[in-house]
Structures are given as C-alpha cells and as structure tokens.
C-alpha cells in the first residue's frame, strides 16, 4: 500500500533527524557524483525538474516546477511531489509532499556540511552581551531562509538573526530584524556575523565578499543556473568552497562557474561533501571563510524522504 505523507508528516521528521540522515548516508559511502543528473525541462512559464535517485534499497523521484511569475499573484514559486519506491520490487511505498521535503532537506545539507565549523564558532562565543550564540545574517525571507535558521538553531545556539531583502519589510517571526538591501547597517551586520545564508532569487551577488569574516560560514542555496550567482568572486577566492559534487557545481552552480571564469577559483580547489570531516575526514583549512554552495540533488531528497517514511511507519506501528 502506498501511504501519503503530507507537509506536516514530512516536517515532523525535524531538522536534527534530517541532518543526521544526510551525514549518515555520506559516511556510509554514498557517492554524490554517482547520482543521476536531474533533468531540467524548459516550460512556457518556468521550468520542470525531474530528480531521480537510488540508494540503500530505495528508489525515489521528485517532480518539481519553478514558476517565477507565481510570486505576483501570491502563489507558490516552487511546487513538487515525491514518489518513494522499494528498490527490490520497484513498488511505490509513499507519496510525499515535495515542497515540504525540499524545505527540510536543503538546509539539512547546508548544515550537515558546515556543522563542525558552526559548532566551533558557537563554542567560541563568549559571555558578553552577544555571547549567547551565533549571529546570523540571512539574505532572503522565504521558506529556505526560515528553514536554514531553524536548522542552525536546532544544532547550535543562535543569539541574533537579521534578515535582508531587497525592500525590507515586517520582521518575520523567526528573525530579530529585517533590513532593506541598501540599508547602511547591512555591511556592519555581515562583518560581525559568524554565519551568512543566501537564499534568494537574485541573479547578481547579494554579499560583498570583502566583508565576510575569515572564520565565517556562508550557506548559499539560491542559484542553480550557471549564469546566476549570489556570491561574488572575491568571497569564492578567499574561501574553502564545499559543493555537493564537482560535476554538479561545474554544471549548475553559477557562484562556482563564474568565479572560475573570472580566475579566482579553480575546479581542483573545490571540496565535496563526501570529503568533509565527520564524513570521510579531509581537513578544512582554518582562517578562511567556509562557503557551502549547493544546487540540490536527487540523493538528498531520497535519504530525507526515507527517514520521514520510516518515522511515519514507526509512529503508525506503535500501540495505542
């Protein structure tokens, strides 16, 4: 029987379990470079995305659409459905809300990659006025901005969250302040921030790479096209850059592709998720910003979907 997991069922997995699912899969030998490339289908009013993956006895596929024009009438820009199968019989076992899955797995991958640095930064926070945790600056007030804050908060203490959008506006419930991009205070906030998140639809850099601290973590998720970026070449040249896979980054990550084109980054400089400490143990140099640049991949949806499905099955199987 195929069960249905709605948005609440998927979200109930929670960020800690989602991060654990990503890290456990990588530690067990999952090779992101061995994943099936996603298919991008140009459509009259946007894009269609087909994202299949098989791993660990499971096969799944996400069907997603991106409709930039939906924001004007107040509709969702991204819609998605996920179908999970048992690999042995190829029988569908679960249909999941794909938007909730994407909202959960994207920050899970970012935080899984940056977790050691985030923990080290949190451990170094003093006992002063702002010593209660990390200071975050989040570019973008949408679901991914909120999801990244929630996932960071689930793993380390956070003292302050500033959200930056093009025009500013009301303060979201998950932030402490909301600034317009041209506000003079944004630069000071970026200089002080231990963590910066970019989760926008911008086509040009939203962060001045000269401002980012040498020990900061930058989680960049907004761009998945080779000519679109949120981070400038200055930051990419200064940083240790972590990507899902070199193949995906060189094909889809404009932040990476354009920095290589401009000569501040080389393909061999990239570090992959599978090479990180706690996964397969490559060292991350100290004294440089850590940029985690992800575009999204099918295996990420799969491992988090399996975790959500298993949680639901365990909950249903409990007596009373």
C-alpha positions in Angstrom: 0.0 0.0 0.0 1.3 3.5 -0.9 1.0 5.8 2.1 0.7 9.6 1.8 2.9 11.9 3.8 1.5 15.5 3.8 3.5 18.6 4.6 3.0 18.1 8.4 4.1 14.5 8.2 7.3 15.4 6.3 8.1 18.3 8.5 7.6 16.2 11.7 10.9 14.5 10.9 12.6 17.7 12.1 16.0 19.3 11.2 18.1 17.2 13.5 17.0 13.9 12.0 17.2 15.3 8.5 20.8 16.4 9.1 21.6 13.0 10.6 20.1 11.2 7.6 22.4 13.2 5.2 25.5 12.7 7.2 24.9 9.0 7.8 24.3 8.4 4.1 27.6 10.1 3.2 29.5 8.3 6.0 28.2 5.0 4.7 29.7 5.6 1.3 27.0 7.4 -0.8 28.8 9.0 -3.7 27.1 12.2 -4.8 29.0 12.1 -8.1 27.4 8.7 -8.8 23.8 10.2 -8.7 21.7 10.5 -11.8 21.8 14.1 -13.1 18.5 15.9 -12.8 16.6 16.8 -15.9 15.6 20.4 -16.4 12.7 20.9 -18.8 12.1 24.4 -20.1 8.4 25.2 -19.9 6.2 28.1 -21.2 6.1 29.7 -17.8 9.1 28.3 -16.0 10.9 25.1 -15.5 10.2 21.4 -14.8 12.7 19.4 -12.7 12.9 15.6 -12.6 15.2 14.4 -9.8 15.6 10.5 -9.6 18.0 8.7 -7.3 18.6 5.2 -5.9 20.5 4.3 -2.7 20.4 1.8 0.1 17.4 -0.2 -1.1 15.3 2.7 -2.1 14.4 4.5 -5.3 12.7 7.8 -5.5 11.9 10.7 -7.9 10.9 14.3 -7.3 8.8 16.1 -9.9 9.1 19.8 -9.3 8.2 23.0 -11.1 9.6 26.5 -10.8 7.2 29.3 -11.9 8.8 32.7 -11.3 5.6 34.5 -12.3 3.7 32.9 -9.4 5.0 35.3 -6.8 3.0 38.3 -8.2 -0.4 36.7 -7.6 0.7 35.2 -4.3 1.1 31.6 -5.5 4.0 29.3 -4.6 7.0 29.7 -6.8 8.0 26.1 -6.4 5.7 23.1 -6.4 6.8 19.5 -6.0 5.7 15.9 -5.4 8.0 13.0 -4.3 7.3 9.3 -5.0 9.3 6.7 -3.0 9.8 3.1 -4.1 11.2 -0.1 -2.6 14.3 -0.9 -4.8 13.8 -4.6 -4.6 10.3 -4.7 -6.1 10.1 -1.2 -7.5 6.8 -0.9 -5.7 5.7 2.6 -4.7 5.5 2.8 -0.9 5.0 6.5 -0.2 3.9 9.8 -1.9 5.4 12.8 -0.1 4.7 16.5 -0.2 7.7 17.6 -2.3 7.7 21.2 -1.2 8.0 20.3 2.5 10.7 17.8 1.6 12.7 20.4 -0.3 12.2 22.9 2.5 13.6 20.3 5.0 16.4 18.7 3.1 18.0 21.9 1.6 19.1 23.4 4.9 19.8 19.9 6.2 22.5 19.5 3.5 23.9 23.0 4.2 24.2 22.4 7.9 25.5 18.9 7.5 28.4 20.4 5.5 29.1 23.3 7.9 28.3 21.6 11.2 31.8 21.3 12.6 32.6 25.0 11.8 29.3 26.1 13.2 29.9 24.1 16.4 33.4 25.5 16.8 32.1 29.1 16.3 29.4 28.5 18.9 31.9 27.1 21.3 34.0 30.2 20.9 31.2 32.6 21.8 32.0 34.5 25.0 29.7 35.5 27.8 29.2 39.2 26.8 26.1 40.9 25.7 26.0 38.9 22.4 27.7 35.8 23.8 24.6 33.6 23.8 25.2 32.2 20.4 25.9 32.9 16.7 24.9 35.9 14.8 23.2 35.1 11.5 22.6 37.3 8.5 20.0 35.8 6.1 19.5 37.2 2.6 16.0 36.2 1.6 12.9 35.9 3.8 11.3 32.9 2.1 11.0 29.3 3.2 14.6 28.5 2.7 15.8 31.5 4.8 13.5 30.4 7.6 14.4 26.7 7.2 18.1 27.4 7.4 17.6 29.5 10.6 15.6 26.7 12.2 18.2 24.0 11.2 21.1 26.1 12.5 19.1 26.7 15.8 18.5 23.0 16.2 22.2 22.4 16.3 23.9 25.4 17.9 22.7 28.4 20.0 21.8 31.5 18.0 21.9 35.0 19.5 20.7 37.2 16.7 19.1 36.8 13.2 19.0 39.7 10.8 17.1 39.1 7.5 17.9 41.2 4.4 15.6 41.6 1.4 15.5 43.9 -1.5 13.0 46.3 0.0 12.9 45.3 3.7 9.5 45.0 5.5 7.9 43.5 8.6 10.2 41.3 10.8 9.4 37.6 10.3 8.7 35.7 13.5 12.0 33.7 13.1 14.2 36.9 12.9 15.1 39.7 15.2 15.3 42.5 12.5 14.6 43.0 8.8 16.6 45.4 6.7 16.5 46.5 3.1 19.5 45.6 1.0 20.5 49.2 0.6 20.4 49.9 4.3 23.8 51.1 5.5 23.6 48.8 8.5 23.8 45.6 6.4 27.6 45.9 5.9 28.2 46.1 9.7 26.0 43.1 10.3 27.8 41.0 7.7 31.2 41.9 9.2 30.1 40.7 12.6 28.2 37.6 11.5 29.5 34.1 12.2 27.1 32.7 9.7 25.6 34.1 6.5 22.8 32.5 4.5 21.9 33.4 0.9 18.5 32.0 -0.2 17.3 34.4 -2.8 16.3 34.5 -6.4 18.9 37.2 -7.2 20.9 36.9 -10.3 23.8 39.0 -9.1 25.8 38.9 -5.8 24.0 40.0 -2.7 27.0 39.8 -0.4 30.2 41.9 -0.6 32.8 39.2 -0.2 35.3 41.6 1.4 33.1 41.9 4.4 32.8 38.3 5.4 34.8 37.2 8.5 37.7 34.9 8.0 36.1 32.2 10.2 32.5 32.6 9.0 30.3 30.0 7.4 28.3 31.0 4.3 25.4 28.8 3.2 24.4 29.6 -0.4 21.4 27.9 -1.9 19.6 30.3 -4.2 21.3 29.7 -7.5 21.2 26.6 -9.6 22.0 28.0 -13.0 25.5 28.5 -14.4 25.0 32.2 -15.1 23.3 33.1 -11.8 25.1 33.8 -8.5 24.6 35.2 -5.1 28.3 35.2 -4.0 31.0 37.3 -5.7 34.4 36.1 -7.0 36.1 37.9 -4.1 34.5 35.6 -1.5 34.8 32.5 -3.6 38.6 33.2 -4.0 39.0 33.7 -0.2 37.0 30.7 0.9 37.2 27.0 1.2 34.3 26.1 -1.1 32.3 22.9 -0.4 29.9 21.6 -3.1 27.6 18.5 -3.4 29.8 17.2 -6.2 32.3 18.7 -8.6 30.2 17.6 -11.5 27.0 19.4 -10.3 28.9 22.5 -9.3 30.7 22.9 -12.6 27.4 22.3 -14.4 24.9 24.3 -12.4 26.4 26.5 -9.7 26.8 30.0 -11.1 28.7 31.1 -7.9 31.3 28.5 -8.8 31.2 28.7 -12.6 31.6 32.4 -12.7 34.3 32.6 -10.1 36.3 30.0 -12.1 35.7 32.0 -15.3 37.0 35.2 -13.5 40.1 33.4 -12.3 39.6 33.5 -8.5 38.7 29.8 -8.1 39.9 26.6 -9.8 37.9 23.3 -10.1 40.6 21.5 -8.1 40.0 23.9 -5.2 36.5 22.5 -4.6 35.9 20.2 -1.7 33.0 17.8 -1.8 30.5 16.8 0.9 32.0 13.3 0.9 35.4 14.7 1.8 34.4 16.6 4.9 35.4 15.9 8.5 33.0 13.6 10.2 32.2 12.1 6.8 35.4 11.0 5.2 37.9 13.2 7.0 39.6 15.7 4.7 40.8 18.7 6.7 39.1 22.1 6.3 41.7 24.9 6.5 41.3 27.3 9.3 41.5 31.1 8.8 39.3 31.1 5.7 35.6 31.5 5.2 33.8 28.2 4.6 31.3 28.5 1.7 28.8 25.7 1.3 27.3 26.0 -2.1 24.5 23.6 -3.0 22.2 23.4 -6.0 20.1 20.4 -4.9 20.4 16.7 -5.9 18.2 13.7 -6.0 20.0 11.7 -3.4 19.4 14.4 -0.8 15.6 14.2 -1.3 15.9 10.4 -1.2 17.7 10.0 2.1 15.5 12.5 3.9 12.3 11.0 2.3 13.3 7.6 3.5 13.9 8.9 7.0 10.5 10.7 7.0 8.8 7.5 5.7 10.4 5.3 8.4 9.4 7.7 11.1 5.8 7.6 9.9 5.8 3.8 9.7 7.2 3.6 13.3 4.6 6.0 14.6 1.8 4.1 12.9 3.2 0.8 14.3 3.2 1.9 17.9 0.4 0.5 20.1 -2.4 2.9 21.2 
